Amino acid sequence: MNEPSFTLSELNRQVKDAIRDRLPETYWMRAETSDVRRNRNGHCYLEFVEKDAVTQSIIAKARGVIWSNVFQMLSAYFENETGQQLSSGINVLVRVSVEFHELYGHSLTVVDIDPSFTMGEIARNRQFVLKQLEEEGVLALNRELVLPELANRIAVISSPTAAGYEDFCDQLKNNHGGFVFYTKLFPAIMQGDRSEASIITALEKVYQYRELFDAVAIIRGGGASSDLNCFDSYLLATNAAQFPLPVISGIGHERDVTVLDIVAHTRAKTPTAVAEFFIAHLAKTATELIDLEERTVSESESRMMKERSDLFSLSRDLVHQSSLMIQREVAVVQQLSDKMKYGVRRLLQHQSHALENRAQFVQMVSPINILKRGYTLTLKNGKIVASLHDLSVDDVIETRFSDGFSTSVITKTKKSVP
């Protein structure tokens, strides 16, 4: 063979020289970020991917790097302009130089970034989802629901360890009006890749007990704007928009209004603001009831005074028999006033008893109370085991008690004899 041969390193050097000699120094490139991580030296390593517009499968991929001195400047600039950190899953427009190393192969070095492109992509995605919801006729469905006057039974979707959830509960518990609220937590992951599916699952669980609640609060305290991506998703938005109970959102970010905020019945900025919304709503109801009572009493007294005046006027022209009749009328009016006052108080007592009965029912059906009565709950792979057919030898199961759980391995199964 007369053709020259190359070692691998020699061939890679040829590729490196060809790239250096033939390509411009830098390019503006559109791509989605993936696997963004910063090492202890401050360098940022990531991948750039391009996805098919229909199937969302990856059709191109390249390694990237932002050296520490550039990353420190660009990341601060990007976050200041967009309100979110440079992280995975973001569409970006970056200026890159094409590099080829004999040992590490092809990579892209980022030297600049255009935050306006990312902001435009986020806005375009939100508008696309909102347009789709409007075309389907579901955009305003939840906003059209009427929040009950006595809205104090609240299903809460939140991370159980979030400070925002604790603030929400404290605000309700320590309200100045002394109103009693009954809340039930439906735990969900509120950020990251699994948050969308987790929140939808929590909504589905609330739906199973929808008759026990007046509203749903979806709350999340603070965090980066990049963590809000799931709240712009079509699937979560369409679930919330068509939910049969009013959805109150408080995802802890003042700068951005997400799609969930738009389709929700009411948007509050923070979990604490959501709690204040419920307190204010109940305070308004209480004020209206008190006002109704006062107007009823006032109108009764006005009527009584008018009747007295008429009776006194007639008494001048009536004989003693008429005077006796007037006294009977006054007594009837006074009795009517007393009955109306008593009726109003009975109505308020009835409403109070109804609220107490609802609270007792919620506590009665709570899984925690069922466990306290000596029952246990068996789970395999996070799912409830309802039948012996769901178990096999060597399966690992988790048994939950009221005060904790234990983990076991199935060594033998035996069907019960009918």
C-alpha positions as a Markdown table, in Angstrom:
| # | Residue | x | y | z |
|---|---|---|---|---|
| 1 | Met | 0.0 | 0.0 | 0.0 |
| 2 | Asn | 1.5 | 3.3 | -1.1 |
| 3 | Glu | -0.8 | 5.7 | 0.7 |
| 4 | Pro | 0.6 | 7.2 | 3.9 |
| 5 | Ser | -0.8 | 6.1 | 7.3 |
| 6 | Phe | -1.3 | 8.0 | 10.5 |
| 7 | Thr | -1.4 | 7.3 | 14.1 |
| 8 | Leu | -4.6 | 8.2 | 16.0 |
| 9 | Ser | -2.9 | 11.2 | 17.6 |
| 10 | Glu | -1.5 | 12.4 | 14.2 |
| 11 | Leu | -5.0 | 12.1 | 12.6 |
| 12 | Asn | -6.5 | 14.0 | 15.5 |
| 13 | Arg | -3.9 | 16.8 | 15.1 |
| 14 | Gln | -4.9 | 17.0 | 11.4 |
| 15 | Val | -8.5 | 17.4 | 12.4 |
| 16 | Lys | -7.6 | 20.0 | 15.0 |
| 17 | Asp | -5.5 | 22.0 | 12.4 |
| 18 | Ala | -8.3 | 21.7 | 9.9 |
| 19 | Ile | -10.9 | 23.1 | 12.3 |
| 20 | Arg | -8.5 | 25.9 | 13.4 |
| 21 | Asp | -7.6 | 26.9 | 9.9 |
| 22 | Arg | -11.0 | 26.5 | 8.1 |
| 23 | Leu | -13.6 | 27.7 | 10.7 |
| 24 | Pro | -14.2 | 31.2 | 12.0 |
| 25 | Glu | -13.0 | 31.9 | 15.5 |
| 26 | Thr | -16.6 | 32.0 | 17.0 |
| 27 | Tyr | -20.2 | 31.3 | 16.1 |
| 28 | Trp | -23.6 | 32.4 | 17.6 |
| 29 | Met | -25.4 | 29.1 | 18.3 |
| 30 | Arg | -28.9 | 28.2 | 19.5 |
| 31 | Ala | -29.3 | 25.1 | 21.7 |
| 32 | Glu | -30.7 | 23.7 | 24.9 |
| 33 | Thr | -28.5 | 23.3 | 27.9 |
| 34 | Ser | -28.1 | 19.9 | 29.6 |
| 35 | Asp | -26.1 | 18.4 | 32.5 |
| 36 | Val | -24.9 | 21.9 | 33.7 |
| 37 | Arg | -22.4 | 21.5 | 36.5 |
| 38 | Arg | -19.7 | 23.7 | 38.1 |
| 39 | Asn | -16.5 | 22.1 | 39.5 |
| 40 | Arg | -14.5 | 23.3 | 42.5 |
| 41 | Asn | -12.2 | 25.4 | 40.3 |
| 42 | Gly | -15.2 | 27.5 | 39.1 |
| 43 | His | -15.3 | 26.0 | 35.5 |
| 44 | Cys | -18.7 | 25.2 | 34.2 |
| 45 | Tyr | -19.1 | 22.0 | 32.2 |
| 46 | Leu | -22.3 | 21.2 | 30.3 |
| 47 | Glu | -23.8 | 19.7 | 27.2 |
| 48 | Phe | -25.6 | 21.4 | 24.4 |
| 49 | Val | -28.5 | 19.5 | 22.7 |
| 50 | Glu | -30.9 | 20.0 | 19.9 |
| 51 | Lys | -34.3 | 18.3 | 19.9 |
| 52 | Asp | -36.7 | 17.4 | 17.2 |
| 53 | Ala | -39.6 | 19.8 | 17.3 |
| 54 | Val | -42.2 | 17.0 | 17.1 |
| 55 | Thr | -40.8 | 14.0 | 18.8 |
| 56 | Gln | -38.5 | 15.9 | 21.2 |
| 57 | Ser | -35.8 | 13.3 | 20.6 |
| 58 | Ile | -32.2 | 14.6 | 20.6 |
| 59 | Ile | -30.9 | 15.0 | 17.1 |
| 60 | Ala | -27.6 | 16.8 | 18.0 |
| 61 | Lys | -25.3 | 16.9 | 21.0 |
| 62 | Ala | -22.0 | 18.6 | 21.9 |
| 63 | Arg | -19.8 | 19.0 | 25.0 |
| 64 | Gly | -19.3 | 22.5 | 26.2 |
| 65 | Val | -17.3 | 24.5 | 28.7 |
| 66 | Ile | -17.3 | 27.9 | 30.2 |
| 67 | Trp | -14.0 | 28.8 | 31.9 |
| 68 | Ser | -14.3 | 30.1 | 35.4 |
| 69 | Asn | -13.4 | 33.8 | 34.7 |
| 70 | Val | -16.0 | 33.9 | 31.8 |
| 71 | Phe | -18.6 | 31.9 | 33.8 |
| 72 | Gln | -18.4 | 34.2 | 36.8 |
| 73 | Met | -19.3 | 37.2 | 34.5 |
| 74 | Leu | -21.8 | 35.5 | 32.2 |
| 75 | Ser | -23.8 | 33.7 | 34.9 |
| 76 | Ala | -24.2 | 36.9 | 36.9 |
| 77 | Tyr | -25.2 | 38.8 | 33.7 |
| 78 | Phe | -27.7 | 36.0 | 32.6 |
| 79 | Glu | -29.3 | 35.8 | 36.1 |
| 80 | Asn | -29.6 | 39.6 | 36.4 |
| 81 | Glu | -31.3 | 39.9 | 33.0 |
| 82 | Thr | -33.6 | 36.8 | 33.1 |
| 83 | Gly | -34.2 | 36.3 | 36.8 |
| 84 | Gln | -33.0 | 32.7 | 36.7 |
| 85 | Gln | -29.7 | 30.8 | 37.0 |
| 86 | Leu | -28.0 | 29.3 | 34.0 |
| 87 | Ser | -29.0 | 25.7 | 34.5 |
| 88 | Ser | -30.2 | 22.6 | 32.5 |
| 89 | Gly | -33.2 | 22.7 | 30.3 |
| 90 | Ile | -32.9 | 26.3 | 29.1 |
| 91 | Asn | -32.9 | 27.4 | 25.5 |
| 92 | Val | -29.9 | 29.7 | 25.0 |
| 93 | Leu | -28.2 | 31.7 | 22.3 |
| 94 | Val | -24.4 | 31.5 | 23.0 |
| 95 | Arg | -21.3 | 32.6 | 21.2 |
| 96 | Val | -18.9 | 29.7 | 21.0 |
| 97 | Ser | -15.5 | 28.7 | 19.6 |
| 98 | Val | -15.1 | 25.3 | 18.1 |
| 99 | Glu | -12.3 | 23.3 | 19.8 |
| 100 | Phe | -10.8 | 19.9 | 19.0 |
| 101 | His | -8.4 | 18.2 | 21.4 |
| 102 | Glu | -6.3 | 15.2 | 20.4 |
| 103 | Leu | -7.4 | 13.4 | 23.6 |
| 104 | Tyr | -10.8 | 14.8 | 24.5 |
| 105 | Gly | -12.2 | 15.3 | 21.0 |
| 106 | His | -14.7 | 18.0 | 19.9 |
| 107 | Ser | -16.1 | 20.6 | 22.3 |
| 108 | Leu | -17.5 | 24.1 | 22.3 |
| 109 | Thr | -16.1 | 26.9 | 24.5 |
| 110 | Val | -18.6 | 29.6 | 25.5 |
| 111 | Val | -17.4 | 33.2 | 25.3 |
| 112 | Asp | -20.7 | 35.2 | 25.3 |
| 113 | Ile | -24.5 | 34.8 | 25.9 |
| 114 | Asp | -27.6 | 36.7 | 24.8 |
| 115 | Pro | -30.2 | 36.6 | 27.7 |
| 116 | Ser | -32.9 | 38.3 | 25.5 |
| 117 | Phe | -33.1 | 35.1 | 23.4 |
| 118 | Thr | -33.9 | 33.0 | 26.5 |
| 119 | Met | -36.4 | 35.4 | 27.8 |
| 120 | Gly | -38.1 | 35.4 | 24.4 |
| 121 | Glu | -38.2 | 31.6 | 24.3 |
| 122 | Ile | -39.8 | 31.5 | 27.8 |
| 123 | Ala | -42.4 | 34.1 | 26.7 |
| 124 | Arg | -43.1 | 32.3 | 23.5 |
| 125 | Asn | -43.6 | 29.0 | 25.3 |
| 126 | Arg | -46.0 | 30.6 | 27.7 |
| 127 | Gln | -48.0 | 32.3 | 24.9 |
| 128 | Phe | -48.2 | 29.0 | 23.0 |
| 129 | Val | -49.5 | 27.1 | 26.0 |
| 130 | Leu | -52.0 | 29.9 | 26.8 |
| 131 | Lys | -53.2 | 30.0 | 23.2 |
| 132 | Gln | -53.7 | 26.2 | 23.2 |
| 133 | Leu | -55.7 | 26.4 | 26.5 |
| 134 | Glu | -57.8 | 29.2 | 25.1 |
| 135 | Glu | -58.5 | 27.3 | 21.9 |
| 136 | Glu | -59.6 | 24.3 | 24.0 |
| 137 | Gly | -62.0 | 26.6 | 25.9 |
| 138 | Val | -60.5 | 25.8 | 29.4 |
| 139 | Leu | -58.3 | 28.9 | 30.0 |
| 140 | Ala | -60.8 | 30.7 | 32.3 |
| 141 | Leu | -62.7 | 27.7 | 33.7 |
| 142 | Asn | -61.2 | 27.7 | 37.2 |
| 143 | Arg | -61.5 | 31.5 | 37.5 |
| 144 | Glu | -65.2 | 31.2 | 36.9 |
| 145 | Leu | -65.8 | 29.0 | 39.9 |
| 146 | Val | -67.3 | 30.6 | 43.0 |
| 147 | Leu | -65.3 | 30.3 | 46.2 |
| 148 | Pro | -67.6 | 29.2 | 49.0 |
| 149 | Glu | -68.4 | 31.9 | 51.6 |
| 150 | Leu | -67.1 | 29.6 | 54.4 |
| 151 | Ala | -63.9 | 28.5 | 52.6 |
| 152 | Asn | -61.9 | 27.1 | 55.5 |
| 153 | Arg | -61.3 | 23.5 | 54.3 |
| 154 | Ile | -58.2 | 23.6 | 52.2 |
| 155 | Ala | -56.3 | 20.9 | 50.4 |
| 156 | Val | -52.6 | 22.0 | 50.2 |
| 157 | Ile | -50.2 | 20.8 | 47.5 |
| 158 | Ser | -46.6 | 21.6 | 48.7 |
| 159 | Ser | -43.3 | 20.0 | 49.7 |
| 160 | Pro | -43.8 | 19.0 | 53.4 |
| 161 | Thr | -40.3 | 20.3 | 54.3 |
| 162 | Ala | -40.7 | 23.7 | 52.5 |
| 163 | Ala | -40.4 | 26.8 | 54.7 |
| 164 | Gly | -43.3 | 28.3 | 52.7 |
| 165 | Tyr | -45.6 | 25.5 | 53.8 |
| 166 | Glu | -44.8 | 26.1 | 57.4 |
| 167 | Asp | -45.3 | 29.9 | 57.0 |
| 168 | Phe | -48.7 | 29.2 | 55.3 |
| 169 | Cys | -49.9 | 27.0 | 58.2 |
| 170 | Asp | -48.6 | 29.4 | 60.9 |
| 171 | Gln | -50.4 | 32.3 | 59.2 |
| 172 | Leu | -53.7 | 30.4 | 59.2 |
| 173 | Lys | -53.3 | 29.2 | 62.8 |
| 174 | Asn | -52.4 | 32.6 | 64.2 |
| 175 | Asn | -54.9 | 34.8 | 62.3 |
| 176 | His | -56.2 | 37.8 | 64.2 |
| 177 | Gly | -59.9 | 36.9 | 63.5 |
| 178 | Gly | -59.6 | 33.6 | 65.4 |
| 179 | Phe | -61.0 | 31.7 | 62.5 |
| 180 | Val | -60.5 | 28.0 | 62.4 |
| 181 | Phe | -59.1 | 26.4 | 59.2 |
| 182 | Tyr | -58.8 | 22.8 | 58.3 |
| 183 | Thr | -55.9 | 21.9 | 56.0 |
| 184 | Lys | -54.7 | 18.6 | 54.5 |
| 185 | Leu | -51.3 | 18.3 | 52.9 |
| 186 | Phe | -50.9 | 16.4 | 49.7 |
| 187 | Pro | -47.1 | 16.2 | 49.3 |
| 188 | Ala | -45.5 | 16.9 | 46.0 |
| 189 | Ile | -42.1 | 17.7 | 44.5 |
| 190 | Met | -42.1 | 21.4 | 43.7 |
| 191 | Gln | -39.0 | 21.8 | 41.6 |
| 192 | Gly | -36.9 | 19.7 | 39.2 |
| 193 | Asp | -37.7 | 17.3 | 36.4 |
| 194 | Arg | -40.3 | 15.3 | 38.4 |
| 195 | Ser | -42.2 | 18.3 | 39.8 |
| 196 | Glu | -44.8 | 18.4 | 36.9 |
| 197 | Ala | -45.9 | 14.8 | 37.3 |
| 198 | Ser | -45.7 | 15.0 | 41.1 |
| 199 | Ile | -48.1 | 18.0 | 41.3 |
| 200 | Ile | -50.5 | 16.5 | 38.8 |
| 201 | Thr | -50.6 | 13.3 | 40.9 |
| 202 | Ala | -51.3 | 15.3 | 44.0 |
| 203 | Leu | -54.2 | 17.0 | 42.2 |
| 204 | Glu | -55.6 | 13.6 | 41.2 |
| 205 | Lys | -55.5 | 12.6 | 44.9 |
| 206 | Val | -57.3 | 15.8 | 46.0 |
| 207 | Tyr | -59.9 | 15.0 | 43.3 |
| 208 | Gln | -60.8 | 11.7 | 45.0 |
| 209 | Tyr | -61.8 | 13.7 | 48.2 |
| 210 | Arg | -63.0 | 16.9 | 46.5 |
| 211 | Glu | -66.3 | 16.9 | 48.5 |
| 212 | Leu | -64.3 | 17.4 | 51.7 |
| 213 | Phe | -62.6 | 20.6 | 50.6 |
| 214 | Asp | -63.6 | 24.1 | 49.6 |
| 215 | Ala | -60.4 | 25.0 | 47.6 |
| 216 | Val | -56.9 | 23.9 | 46.7 |
| 217 | Ala | -53.7 | 25.8 | 47.5 |
| 218 | Ile | -50.6 | 25.1 | 45.4 |
| 219 | Ile | -47.7 | 26.8 | 47.3 |
| 220 | Arg | -44.0 | 26.9 | 47.0 |
| 221 | Gly | -41.6 | 29.2 | 48.8 |
| 222 | Gly | -38.9 | 31.1 | 46.9 |
| 223 | Gly | -36.2 | 29.6 | 44.8 |
| 224 | Ala | -34.7 | 30.3 | 41.4 |
| 225 | Ser | -36.9 | 31.3 | 38.4 |
| 226 | Ser | -35.5 | 28.3 | 36.5 |
| 227 | Asp | -37.4 | 26.1 | 39.0 |
| 228 | Leu | -40.7 | 27.6 | 37.8 |
| 229 | Asn | -40.5 | 25.8 | 34.4 |
| 230 | Cys | -43.0 | 23.1 | 35.5 |
| 231 | Phe | -45.6 | 25.8 | 36.3 |
| 232 | Asp | -45.6 | 26.8 | 32.6 |
| 233 | Ser | -46.3 | 23.3 | 31.4 |
| 234 | Tyr | -49.5 | 22.5 | 29.4 |
| 235 | Leu | -50.3 | 19.3 | 31.3 |
| 236 | Leu | -50.2 | 21.0 | 34.7 |
| 237 | Ala | -52.1 | 24.0 | 33.4 |
| 238 | Thr | -54.9 | 22.1 | 31.8 |
| 239 | Asn | -55.3 | 19.9 | 35.0 |
| 240 | Ala | -55.5 | 23.1 | 37.2 |
| 241 | Ala | -57.8 | 25.0 | 34.8 |
| 242 | Gln | -60.4 | 22.1 | 34.7 |
| 243 | Phe | -60.2 | 21.3 | 38.4 |
| 244 | Pro | -63.6 | 21.3 | 40.1 |
| 245 | Leu | -62.4 | 23.3 | 43.1 |
| 246 | Pro | -61.0 | 26.8 | 43.1 |
| 247 | Val | -57.2 | 26.7 | 42.8 |
| 248 | Ile | -55.2 | 29.3 | 44.6 |
| 249 | Ser | -51.5 | 29.6 | 43.5 |
| 250 | Gly | -48.7 | 31.0 | 45.6 |
| 251 | Ile | -45.4 | 29.8 | 44.2 |
| 252 | Gly | -43.2 | 32.4 | 45.8 |
| 253 | His | -41.9 | 34.5 | 42.9 |
| 254 | Glu | -42.9 | 38.1 | 42.3 |
| 255 | Arg | -41.1 | 38.7 | 39.1 |
| 256 | Asp | -42.7 | 36.1 | 36.8 |
| 257 | Val | -46.3 | 35.2 | 36.3 |
| 258 | Thr | -46.5 | 31.6 | 35.2 |
| 259 | Val | -49.2 | 29.8 | 33.2 |
| 260 | Leu | -50.5 | 28.2 | 36.4 |
| 261 | Asp | -50.9 | 31.7 | 37.9 |
| 262 | Ile | -53.0 | 32.7 | 34.9 |
| 263 | Val | -55.4 | 29.7 | 34.9 |
| 264 | Ala | -55.7 | 29.6 | 38.7 |
| 265 | His | -58.8 | 31.0 | 40.4 |
| 266 | Thr | -56.6 | 33.4 | 42.3 |
| 267 | Arg | -52.9 | 34.2 | 42.2 |
| 268 | Ala | -51.1 | 35.2 | 45.4 |
| 269 | Lys | -47.3 | 36.0 | 45.4 |
| 270 | Thr | -46.3 | 33.9 | 48.3 |
| 271 | Pro | -47.6 | 31.1 | 50.5 |
| 272 | Thr | -48.2 | 33.6 | 53.3 |
| 273 | Ala | -50.2 | 35.7 | 50.9 |
| 274 | Val | -52.3 | 32.7 | 50.0 |
| 275 | Ala | -53.0 | 32.2 | 53.7 |
| 276 | Glu | -53.9 | 36.0 | 54.0 |
| 277 | Phe | -56.3 | 35.5 | 51.1 |
| 278 | Phe | -58.2 | 32.8 | 52.9 |
| 279 | Ile | -58.2 | 34.8 | 56.1 |
| 280 | Ala | -59.5 | 37.9 | 54.4 |
| 281 | His | -62.2 | 35.9 | 52.5 |
| 282 | Leu | -63.5 | 34.4 | 55.8 |
| 283 | Ala | -63.3 | 37.8 | 57.5 |
| 284 | Lys | -65.4 | 39.2 | 54.8 |
| 285 | Thr | -68.0 | 36.4 | 55.3 |
| 286 | Ala | -68.0 | 37.0 | 59.0 |
| 287 | Thr | -68.4 | 40.7 | 58.5 |
| 288 | Glu | -71.4 | 40.1 | 56.2 |
| 289 | Leu | -73.0 | 37.8 | 58.7 |
| 290 | Ile | -72.5 | 40.3 | 61.5 |
| 291 | Asp | -73.9 | 43.0 | 59.3 |
| 292 | Leu | -76.9 | 40.9 | 58.4 |
| 293 | Glu | -77.6 | 40.3 | 62.1 |
| 294 | Glu | -77.3 | 44.0 | 62.9 |
| 295 | Arg | -79.5 | 45.0 | 60.0 |
| 296 | Thr | -82.1 | 42.5 | 61.0 |
| 297 | Val | -82.1 | 43.7 | 64.6 |
| 298 | Ser | -82.1 | 47.4 | 63.4 |
| 299 | Glu | -84.9 | 46.9 | 61.0 |
| 300 | Ser | -86.9 | 45.0 | 63.7 |
| 301 | Glu | -86.3 | 47.8 | 66.1 |
| 302 | Ser | -87.2 | 50.5 | 63.5 |
| 303 | Arg | -90.4 | 48.6 | 62.7 |
| 304 | Met | -91.2 | 48.3 | 66.4 |
| 305 | Met | -90.6 | 52.0 | 67.0 |
| 306 | Lys | -92.8 | 52.8 | 64.0 |
| 307 | Glu | -95.6 | 50.6 | 65.2 |
| 308 | Arg | -95.3 | 52.1 | 68.7 |
| 309 | Ser | -95.6 | 55.6 | 67.2 |
| 310 | Asp | -98.7 | 54.6 | 65.1 |
| 311 | Leu | -100.2 | 53.0 | 68.1 |
| 312 | Phe | -99.6 | 56.0 | 70.3 |
| 313 | Ser | -101.2 | 58.2 | 67.6 |
| 314 | Leu | -104.3 | 56.0 | 67.4 |
| 315 | Ser | -104.5 | 55.8 | 71.2 |
| 316 | Arg | -105.7 | 59.4 | 71.4 |
| 317 | Asp | -108.8 | 58.6 | 69.5 |
| 318 | Leu | -109.5 | 55.2 | 70.8 |
| 319 | Val | -111.4 | 54.1 | 73.8 |
| 320 | His | -110.0 | 52.0 | 76.6 |
| 321 | Gln | -110.7 | 48.8 | 74.5 |
| 322 | Ser | -108.4 | 50.2 | 71.8 |
| 323 | Ser | -105.7 | 50.9 | 74.3 |
| 324 | Leu | -105.7 | 47.2 | 75.3 |
| 325 | Met | -105.5 | 46.1 | 71.7 |
| 326 | Ile | -102.5 | 48.4 | 71.2 |
| 327 | Gln | -100.7 | 46.8 | 74.1 |
| 328 | Arg | -101.2 | 43.4 | 72.6 |
| 329 | Glu | -99.8 | 44.6 | 69.3 |
| 330 | Val | -96.7 | 45.9 | 71.0 |
| 331 | Ala | -96.2 | 42.5 | 72.7 |
| 332 | Val | -96.5 | 40.7 | 69.4 |
| 333 | Val | -93.9 | 43.1 | 67.8 |
| 334 | Gln | -91.5 | 42.6 | 70.7 |
| 335 | Gln | -91.9 | 38.8 | 70.5 |
| 336 | Leu | -91.3 | 39.0 | 66.7 |
| 337 | Ser | -88.1 | 40.9 | 67.4 |
| 338 | Asp | -87.0 | 38.3 | 69.9 |
| 339 | Lys | -87.7 | 35.5 | 67.6 |
| 340 | Met | -85.7 | 37.1 | 64.8 |
| 341 | Lys | -82.7 | 37.7 | 67.1 |
| 342 | Tyr | -83.0 | 34.1 | 68.3 |
| 343 | Gly | -83.3 | 32.9 | 64.7 |
| 344 | Val | -80.1 | 34.7 | 63.6 |
| 345 | Arg | -78.2 | 33.3 | 66.6 |
| 346 | Arg | -79.5 | 29.8 | 65.8 |
| 347 | Leu | -78.3 | 30.1 | 62.2 |
| 348 | Leu | -74.8 | 31.1 | 63.3 |
| 349 | Gln | -74.8 | 28.2 | 65.8 |
| 350 | His | -75.9 | 25.8 | 63.0 |
| 351 | Gln | -73.1 | 27.0 | 60.7 |
| 352 | Ser | -70.6 | 26.5 | 63.6 |
| 353 | His | -71.8 | 22.9 | 64.3 |
| 354 | Ala | -71.6 | 22.2 | 60.6 |
| 355 | Leu | -68.0 | 23.3 | 60.5 |
| 356 | Glu | -67.2 | 21.2 | 63.5 |
| 357 | Asn | -68.9 | 18.1 | 62.0 |
| 358 | Arg | -66.9 | 18.5 | 58.8 |
| 359 | Ala | -63.7 | 18.8 | 60.8 |
| 360 | Gln | -64.5 | 15.6 | 62.7 |
| 361 | Phe | -65.2 | 13.8 | 59.4 |
| 362 | Val | -61.8 | 14.9 | 57.9 |
| 363 | Gln | -60.0 | 13.7 | 61.0 |
| 364 | Met | -62.0 | 10.4 | 61.0 |
| 365 | Val | -61.0 | 9.5 | 57.5 |
| 366 | Ser | -57.4 | 10.6 | 57.9 |
| 367 | Pro | -54.9 | 7.8 | 57.2 |
| 368 | Ile | -53.0 | 8.8 | 60.3 |
| 369 | Asn | -56.0 | 8.2 | 62.5 |
| 370 | Ile | -56.7 | 4.8 | 60.8 |
| 371 | Leu | -53.1 | 3.8 | 61.5 |
| 372 | Lys | -53.4 | 4.9 | 65.2 |
| 373 | Arg | -56.3 | 2.4 | 65.6 |
| 374 | Gly | -53.9 | -0.4 | 65.0 |
| 375 | Tyr | -54.1 | -0.9 | 61.3 |
| 376 | Thr | -51.0 | -0.9 | 59.1 |
| 377 | Leu | -50.3 | -0.1 | 55.5 |
| 378 | Thr | -48.2 | -2.3 | 53.3 |
| 379 | Leu | -46.3 | -0.9 | 50.3 |
| 380 | Lys | -44.1 | -2.3 | 47.6 |
| 381 | Asn | -42.1 | 0.0 | 45.5 |
| 382 | Gly | -44.0 | 2.9 | 46.9 |
| 383 | Lys | -47.4 | 1.4 | 46.0 |
| 384 | Ile | -50.1 | 0.0 | 48.3 |
| 385 | Val | -50.3 | -3.8 | 48.3 |
| 386 | Ala | -54.0 | -4.7 | 48.1 |
| 387 | Ser | -53.8 | -8.4 | 47.3 |
| 388 | Leu | -51.5 | -11.4 | 47.9 |
| 389 | His | -51.2 | -11.6 | 44.1 |
| 390 | Asp | -49.2 | -8.4 | 44.2 |
| 391 | Leu | -46.4 | -10.1 | 46.3 |
| 392 | Ser | -43.7 | -12.6 | 45.4 |
| 393 | Val | -40.9 | -14.3 | 47.3 |
| 394 | Asp | -37.9 | -12.0 | 47.9 |
| 395 | Asp | -40.0 | -8.9 | 47.4 |
| 396 | Val | -39.1 | -6.0 | 49.7 |
| 397 | Ile | -42.1 | -4.5 | 51.4 |
| 398 | Glu | -42.6 | -1.5 | 53.7 |
| 399 | Thr | -45.0 | -1.7 | 56.6 |
| 400 | Arg | -46.3 | 1.6 | 57.9 |
| 401 | Phe | -47.5 | 2.1 | 61.5 |
| 402 | Ser | -48.8 | 5.2 | 63.2 |
| 403 | Asp | -45.4 | 5.8 | 64.8 |
| 404 | Gly | -43.0 | 4.7 | 61.9 |
| 405 | Phe | -42.4 | 2.0 | 59.4 |
| 406 | Ser | -40.4 | -1.2 | 59.0 |
| 407 | Thr | -38.9 | -3.0 | 55.9 |
| 408 | Ser | -39.3 | -6.7 | 55.3 |
| 409 | Val | -38.5 | -9.4 | 52.7 |
| 410 | Ile | -41.1 | -11.9 | 51.6 |
| 411 | Thr | -39.9 | -15.4 | 52.3 |
| 412 | Lys | -43.2 | -17.2 | 51.8 |
| 413 | Thr | -46.7 | -16.5 | 50.6 |
| 414 | Lys | -49.9 | -18.5 | 51.4 |
| 415 | Lys | -53.4 | -17.9 | 50.2 |
| 416 | Ser | -56.1 | -17.9 | 52.7 |
| 417 | Val | -58.6 | -20.8 | 52.6 |
| 418 | Pro | -62.1 | -19.5 | 51.7 |
